[in-house]
Amino acid sequence: MSKTDKSAYMSETARNREPVMSTFTQDPESLGANVLSVALIGPEELGRRAIVTALSESQQAKITREFSSYPELDYVPRHLEEKYDIVIVELDSNPEYALDLVEHICSNTSLTLMVYSARADSELLVRCMRAGAREFLTTPITPTSMAEALVRASVRRPATVPPKKTTGKLLVFAGAKGGSGVTTIASNFAVALALESGSKTLLVDLDLPLGDAALDLGITSQFSTANAIQNINRLDSTFLTKLLTKHSSGLSVLPAPDKYTPIHATDEVIEKLLSVTRQDFDYVVVDAGCSIGSTYKALFEGAATVYLMVQVTISELRNANRLIAEFYRPGGPKLEIVLNRYTHRSLGIDDENITKALTMPPTWKIPSDYPAALRAQNTATPLALIDSPISKIIKQMARTACGLPAVPEKKKGFSLFG
């Protein structure tokens, strides 16, 4: 690299996990329309303060978040492009890791990425350029050199900022005990939600390894959640589309494997899967089965609502009580308890004692209608498409989830007498 090129690149050297620790935060929405928002990533405190000082005299940019440690590579910061115009990364604390991080960010976003270092050798410059960095700043950084870099970043900034894409609503169905009917209600709820909302809806069967949502819906699929989990590093919108199966109702389905397939999915894997699905769908319904303990964080942290399926038996009420005490706290996802196969005073337990056992009243009561359930199963026709007491409640649940009145308003008929 010639001296001229090196000099040019040092001045003009671009792409998601939440910060491991953040020491400063400001809402980018509060900045002026022409002020560039900056995310600063640097484990070394003095280096970050030098960047802050260099930016303090500029009216062009403002640091809106500081990361005091490097984010993990397998969890790309999902909101960087949505919230920031520039990301500035320190190289010196761990050069190899920092370069991997730079490449990871630049390959997933189109924002301007700058790096800073006390070193300025040509090999490091070339590696930064290849990783995708647009500016290389050598410490100590003068306000002038920072201002020039910001001018170039401002030129690259789109004239109009595209509207931020909102992520889909995550709705999780989990059971207090095996056999509580999670799959039946989750799959039929998803069908009803697709029909009632008219929006893009996806059902993900995470009742692994033996989920059977596809059986309840009468569909077959070549691919499954196993394919998504086993290829999590390459999972994106395009790859996901190839794995899905469409139901006649318009619902998209990512079913569980057709054959017994032992799968170990970490919180990070489940979170990545749900993140990708929520980018493409307005509603993502998850059949989590009854094994919620191992994936609690990934399933519930981003959920809008968790539907806890319970049958009125002593053992299930006890399990539900323990789950509620352990996992559901103020500030978490909205919890709606669904009593399935409900009959009045089942086993001599009245509504007052049910509420006392659960520590909260149930939100929904789905009646016991064995003939309708058996008919739906034998004909591979979802309950949501059959007129029955069960489908009536499921439809109300779906309408409420998408912001519609639980019961549609009756249209007034025309009358000569008004």
PAKOL-22703 format. One record per residue (C-alpha): residue number from 0; x, y, z. Coordinates in steps of 0.25 Angstrom, whole numbers, plus 5000, padded with zeros to 4 digits. Example, Ala and Ser with C-alpha at 12.3 -4.5 7.8 and 13.67 -1.06 7.14 Angstrom:
2
{0, {5049, 4982, 5031}}
{1, {5055, 4996, 5029}}
***
This chain:
418
{0, {5000, 5000, 5000}}
{1, {5006, 5013, 4996}}
{2, {5008, 5025, 5006}}
{3, {4997, 5032, 4999}}
{4, {4987, 5021, 4999}}
{5, {4991, 5018, 5014}}
{6, {4988, 5032, 5017}}
{7, {4975, 5032, 5010}}
{8, {4971, 5020, 5017}}
{9, {4974, 5024, 5030}}
{10, {4965, 5036, 5028}}
{11, {4954, 5027, 5020}}
{12, {4955, 5013, 5024}}
{13, {4922, 4996, 5028}}
{14, {4911, 4982, 5039}}
{15, {4896, 4968, 5065}}
{16, {4895, 4963, 5082}}
{17, {4892, 4973, 5093}}
{18, {4904, 4980, 5100}}
{19, {4911, 4971, 5110}}
{20, {4911, 4984, 5118}}
{21, {4907, 4998, 5115}}
{22, {4912, 5010, 5122}}
{23, {4905, 5021, 5115}}
{24, {4891, 5021, 5108}}
{25, {4883, 5032, 5101}}
{26, {4871, 5030, 5092}}
{27, {4875, 5032, 5078}}
{28, {4861, 5037, 5075}}
{29, {4864, 5050, 5084}}
{30, {4875, 5054, 5074}}
{31, {4873, 5064, 5063}}
{32, {4870, 5059, 5049}}
{33, {4884, 5063, 5044}}
{34, {4892, 5058, 5056}}
{35, {4899, 5045, 5054}}
{36, {4896, 5035, 5065}}
{37, {4909, 5027, 5070}}
{38, {4910, 5014, 5077}}
{39, {4924, 5013, 5083}}
{40, {4930, 4999, 5086}}
{41, {4943, 4998, 5094}}
{42, {4947, 4991, 5107}}
{43, {4958, 5001, 5110}}
{44, {4953, 5012, 5118}}
{45, {4963, 5023, 5114}}
{46, {4962, 5020, 5099}}
{47, {4947, 5022, 5100}}
{48, {4949, 5035, 5107}}
{49, {4958, 5039, 5096}}
{50, {4947, 5037, 5086}}
{51, {4937, 5044, 5095}}
{52, {4946, 5056, 5096}}
{53, {4949, 5056, 5081}}
{54, {4934, 5056, 5078}}
{55, {4930, 5066, 5089}}
{56, {4934, 5078, 5080}}
{57, {4926, 5073, 5068}}
{58, {4912, 5077, 5066}}
{59, {4910, 5066, 5055}}
{60, {4910, 5053, 5064}}
{61, {4907, 5049, 5078}}
{62, {4910, 5036, 5085}}
{63, {4897, 5030, 5089}}
{64, {4902, 5017, 5095}}
{65, {4915, 5011, 5100}}
{66, {4919, 4997, 5100}}
{67, {4930, 4994, 5111}}
{68, {4932, 4980, 5105}}
{69, {4932, 4973, 5092}}
{70, {4919, 4967, 5088}}
{71, {4919, 4952, 5085}}
{72, {4921, 4948, 5071}}
{73, {4909, 4938, 5070}}
{74, {4899, 4948, 5074}}
{75, {4900, 4960, 5064}}
{76, {4895, 4973, 5070}}
{77, {4881, 4972, 5064}}
{78, {4878, 4987, 5066}}
{79, {4891, 4994, 5062}}
{80, {4886, 4998, 5048}}
{81, {4872, 5002, 5053}}
{82, {4878, 5011, 5064}}
{83, {4891, 5016, 5060}}
{84, {4898, 5023, 5048}}
{85, {4912, 5020, 5052}}
{86, {4919, 5009, 5060}}
{87, {4933, 5012, 5066}}
{88, {4941, 4999, 5070}}
{89, {4954, 4999, 5078}}
{90, {4965, 4989, 5073}}
{91, {4976, 4989, 5083}}
{92, {4969, 4981, 5095}}
{93, {4968, 4969, 5086}}
{94, {4971, 4971, 5071}}
{95, {4968, 4958, 5066}}
{96, {4954, 4958, 5073}}
{97, {4952, 4972, 5069}}
{98, {4954, 4970, 5054}}
{99, {4945, 4958, 5054}}
{100, {4934, 4967, 5061}}
{101, {4937, 4977, 5050}}
{102, {4935, 4967, 5039}}
{103, {4922, 4962, 5046}}
{104, {4916, 4975, 5047}}
{105, {4920, 4980, 5033}}
{106, {4914, 4967, 5027}}
{107, {4900, 4969, 5033}}
{108, {4898, 4984, 5032}}
{109, {4901, 4996, 5023}}
{110, {4904, 5006, 5034}}
{111, {4918, 5013, 5035}}
{112, {4928, 5006, 5043}}
{113, {4941, 5013, 5049}}
{114, {4952, 5006, 5056}}
{115, {4963, 5013, 5065}}
{116, {4976, 5008, 5070}}
{117, {4990, 5013, 5075}}
{118, {4996, 5005, 5064}}
{119, {4996, 5009, 5050}}
{120, {5004, 4999, 5042}}
{121, {5001, 4995, 5028}}
{122, {4997, 4981, 5031}}
{123, {4986, 4985, 5041}}
{124, {4981, 4996, 5032}}
{125, {4979, 4985, 5021}}
{126, {4972, 4975, 5030}}
{127, {4963, 4986, 5035}}
{128, {4960, 4990, 5020}}
{129, {4957, 4976, 5016}}
{130, {4948, 4974, 5029}}
{131, {4939, 4986, 5024}}
{132, {4943, 4997, 5033}}
{133, {4942, 5011, 5026}}
{134, {4951, 5020, 5035}}
{135, {4963, 5017, 5043}}
{136, {4966, 5026, 5054}}
{137, {4980, 5026, 5061}}
{138, {4981, 5031, 5075}}
{139, {4982, 5041, 5080}}
{140, {4971, 5046, 5072}}
{141, {4969, 5061, 5069}}
{142, {4956, 5068, 5068}}
{143, {4960, 5072, 5053}}
{144, {4962, 5057, 5049}}
{145, {4949, 5053, 5055}}
{146, {4941, 5064, 5049}}
{147, {4947, 5060, 5035}}
{148, {4943, 5046, 5037}}
{149, {4929, 5050, 5042}}
{150, {4927, 5059, 5029}}
{151, {4930, 5046, 5020}}
{152, {4920, 5038, 5029}}
{153, {4910, 5048, 5027}}
{154, {4911, 5048, 5012}}
{155, {4909, 5033, 5012}}
{156, {4897, 5034, 5021}}
{157, {4884, 5032, 5013}}
{158, {4876, 5045, 5010}}
{159, {4864, 5039, 5015}}
{160, {4864, 5029, 5027}}
{161, {4855, 5017, 5023}}
{162, {4844, 5014, 5034}}
{163, {4849, 5004, 5045}}
{164, {4844, 4990, 5043}}
{165, {4836, 4985, 5055}}
{166, {4838, 4971, 5059}}
{167, {4826, 4961, 5059}}
{168, {4818, 4958, 5072}}
{169, {4823, 4946, 5079}}
{170, {4812, 4937, 5085}}
{171, {4816, 4925, 5093}}
{172, {4808, 4913, 5097}}
{173, {4813, 4904, 5109}}
{174, {4808, 4893, 5117}}
{175, {4808, 4891, 5132}}
{176, {4809, 4876, 5129}}
{177, {4810, 4867, 5117}}
{178, {4796, 4864, 5111}}
{179, {4790, 4877, 5115}}
{180, {4786, 4880, 5100}}
{181, {4797, 4890, 5097}}
{182, {4799, 4886, 5082}}
{183, {4784, 4885, 5079}}
{184, {4781, 4899, 5085}}
{185, {4794, 4905, 5079}}
{186, {4792, 4900, 5065}}
{187, {4777, 4903, 5064}}
{188, {4780, 4917, 5071}}
{189, {4790, 4920, 5060}}
{190, {4780, 4916, 5049}}
{191, {4770, 4925, 5055}}
{192, {4780, 4936, 5057}}
{193, {4784, 4935, 5042}}
{194, {4769, 4936, 5038}}
{195, {4764, 4947, 5047}}
{196, {4776, 4956, 5046}}
{197, {4779, 4955, 5031}}
{198, {4793, 4956, 5035}}
{199, {4806, 4948, 5032}}
{200, {4805, 4937, 5043}}
{201, {4815, 4926, 5046}}
{202, {4814, 4914, 5055}}
{203, {4827, 4908, 5061}}
{204, {4827, 4895, 5067}}
{205, {4837, 4894, 5078}}
{206, {4831, 4883, 5085}}
{207, {4844, 4875, 5082}}
{208, {4847, 4864, 5079}}
{209, {4833, 4859, 5077}}
{210, {4824, 4870, 5073}}
{211, {4812, 4867, 5065}}
{212, {4806, 4881, 5061}}
{213, {4807, 4877, 5046}}
{214, {4798, 4864, 5049}}
{215, {4788, 4873, 5056}}
{216, {4788, 4882, 5043}}
{217, {4788, 4871, 5033}}
{218, {4800, 4875, 5026}}
{219, {4814, 4868, 5023}}
{220, {4827, 4875, 5021}}
{221, {4841, 4872, 5016}}
{222, {4847, 4881, 5026}}
{223, {4846, 4884, 5041}}
{224, {4851, 4892, 5053}}
{225, {4863, 4882, 5053}}
{226, {4868, 4887, 5040}}
{227, {4867, 4901, 5045}}
{228, {4874, 4898, 5058}}
{229, {4885, 4890, 5051}}
{230, {4888, 4901, 5041}}
{231, {4886, 4913, 5051}}
{232, {4899, 4920, 5046}}
{233, {4893, 4921, 5032}}
{234, {4879, 4923, 5036}}
{235, {4873, 4936, 5030}}
{236, {4860, 4940, 5023}}
{237, {4863, 4933, 5010}}
{238, {4868, 4920, 5017}}
{239, {4855, 4920, 5026}}
{240, {4846, 4922, 5015}}
{241, {4851, 4909, 5009}}
{242, {4848, 4901, 5022}}
{243, {4833, 4906, 5023}}
{244, {4820, 4899, 5019}}
{245, {4808, 4906, 5016}}
{246, {4794, 4902, 5021}}
{247, {4781, 4904, 5014}}
{248, {4777, 4915, 5024}}
{249, {4789, 4923, 5020}}
{250, {4797, 4920, 5032}}
{251, {4812, 4917, 5030}}
{252, {4817, 4905, 5038}}
{253, {4831, 4901, 5043}}
{254, {4828, 4887, 5048}}
{255, {4835, 4878, 5058}}
{256, {4843, 4866, 5051}}
{257, {4835, 4855, 5045}}
{258, {4845, 4845, 5051}}
{259, {4851, 4844, 5065}}
{260, {4862, 4854, 5065}}
{261, {4869, 4857, 5078}}
{262, {4872, 4872, 5078}}
{263, {4880, 4881, 5088}}
{264, {4876, 4895, 5086}}
{265, {4883, 4906, 5095}}
{266, {4876, 4919, 5098}}
{267, {4885, 4926, 5088}}
{268, {4880, 4917, 5077}}
{269, {4865, 4918, 5080}}
{270, {4867, 4933, 5081}}
{271, {4873, 4934, 5068}}
{272, {4862, 4925, 5062}}
{273, {4851, 4934, 5068}}
{274, {4858, 4947, 5064}}
{275, {4859, 4942, 5049}}
{276, {4844, 4938, 5049}}
{277, {4840, 4951, 5055}}
{278, {4846, 4959, 5044}}
{279, {4837, 4953, 5034}}
{280, {4824, 4950, 5041}}
{281, {4814, 4959, 5048}}
{282, {4811, 4948, 5058}}
{283, {4820, 4936, 5062}}
{284, {4812, 4925, 5070}}
{285, {4821, 4915, 5078}}
{286, {4817, 4902, 5082}}
{287, {4827, 4900, 5094}}
{288, {4821, 4887, 5099}}
{289, {4823, 4885, 5114}}
{290, {4838, 4886, 5115}}
{291, {4839, 4901, 5117}}
{292, {4850, 4901, 5128}}
{293, {4862, 4898, 5119}}
{294, {4858, 4909, 5109}}
{295, {4851, 4919, 5118}}
{296, {4860, 4931, 5115}}
{297, {4859, 4930, 5100}}
{298, {4845, 4927, 5099}}
{299, {4839, 4937, 5109}}
{300, {4848, 4949, 5109}}
{301, {4843, 4954, 5096}}
{302, {4828, 4949, 5097}}
{303, {4817, 4958, 5097}}
{304, {4808, 4947, 5103}}
{305, {4810, 4934, 5109}}
{306, {4798, 4924, 5109}}
{307, {4800, 4914, 5121}}
{308, {4791, 4902, 5118}}
{309, {4785, 4895, 5130}}
{310, {4775, 4884, 5132}}
{311, {4767, 4884, 5145}}
{312, {4775, 4873, 5152}}
{313, {4782, 4873, 5166}}
{314, {4795, 4870, 5159}}
{315, {4794, 4881, 5148}}
{316, {4789, 4892, 5157}}
{317, {4801, 4889, 5166}}
{318, {4811, 4889, 5154}}
{319, {4805, 4902, 5149}}
{320, {4806, 4908, 5163}}
{321, {4821, 4905, 5163}}
{322, {4823, 4910, 5149}}
{323, {4816, 4923, 5152}}
{324, {4824, 4925, 5164}}
{325, {4837, 4922, 5157}}
{326, {4836, 4928, 5144}}
{327, {4825, 4939, 5143}}
{328, {4829, 4952, 5150}}
{329, {4825, 4967, 5149}}
{330, {4831, 4973, 5136}}
{331, {4831, 4960, 5129}}
{332, {4822, 4955, 5118}}
{333, {4807, 4956, 5119}}
{334, {4802, 4942, 5125}}
{335, {4789, 4937, 5121}}
{336, {4784, 4924, 5128}}
{337, {4776, 4915, 5119}}
{338, {4768, 4904, 5126}}
{339, {4767, 4893, 5115}}
{340, {4756, 4882, 5115}}
{341, {4749, 4890, 5126}}
{342, {4736, 4885, 5132}}
{343, {4729, 4892, 5144}}
{344, {4734, 4887, 5157}}
{345, {4743, 4877, 5151}}
{346, {4748, 4867, 5162}}
{347, {4740, 4875, 5172}}
{348, {4749, 4887, 5170}}
{349, {4741, 4900, 5168}}
{350, {4746, 4913, 5162}}
{351, {4750, 4920, 5175}}
{352, {4759, 4908, 5178}}
{353, {4765, 4908, 5164}}
{354, {4768, 4923, 5165}}
{355, {4774, 4921, 5179}}
{356, {4783, 4909, 5174}}
{357, {4788, 4917, 5162}}
{358, {4789, 4931, 5170}}
{359, {4782, 4937, 5159}}
{360, {4769, 4935, 5151}}
{361, {4769, 4928, 5138}}
{362, {4767, 4936, 5126}}
{363, {4761, 4926, 5117}}
{364, {4753, 4913, 5119}}
{365, {4752, 4903, 5107}}
{366, {4741, 4893, 5109}}
{367, {4742, 4879, 5108}}
{368, {4737, 4874, 5095}}
{369, {4743, 4860, 5092}}
{370, {4734, 4857, 5079}}
{371, {4738, 4870, 5072}}
{372, {4753, 4868, 5076}}
{373, {4752, 4853, 5071}}
{374, {4745, 4857, 5058}}
{375, {4756, 4868, 5055}}
{376, {4767, 4858, 5058}}
{377, {4761, 4847, 5049}}
{378, {4758, 4856, 5037}}
{379, {4771, 4864, 5039}}
{380, {4763, 4877, 5039}}
{381, {4767, 4888, 5050}}
{382, {4757, 4890, 5061}}
{383, {4758, 4905, 5057}}
{384, {4751, 4902, 5044}}
{385, {4739, 4894, 5050}}
{386, {4728, 4901, 5057}}
{387, {4728, 4896, 5072}}
{388, {4729, 4901, 5086}}
{389, {4744, 4899, 5086}}
{390, {4746, 4907, 5073}}
{391, {4738, 4918, 5078}}
{392, {4747, 4921, 5090}}
{393, {4760, 4919, 5081}}
{394, {4754, 4929, 5071}}
{395, {4752, 4939, 5083}}
{396, {4766, 4937, 5088}}
{397, {4772, 4939, 5074}}
{398, {4764, 4952, 5072}}
{399, {4768, 4958, 5085}}
{400, {4783, 4955, 5082}}
{401, {4782, 4963, 5069}}
{402, {4774, 4975, 5076}}
{403, {4760, 4971, 5071}}
{404, {4748, 4970, 5080}}
{405, {4747, 4956, 5085}}
{406, {4733, 4955, 5079}}
{407, {4730, 4962, 5065}}
{408, {4720, 4972, 5065}}
{409, {4707, 4968, 5059}}
{410, {4704, 4976, 5046}}
{411, {4690, 4982, 5047}}
{412, {4681, 4977, 5036}}
{413, {4673, 4986, 5027}}
{414, {4659, 4989, 5032}}
{415, {4647, 4997, 5026}}
{416, {4644, 5001, 5040}}
{417, {4658, 5005, 5044}}
***
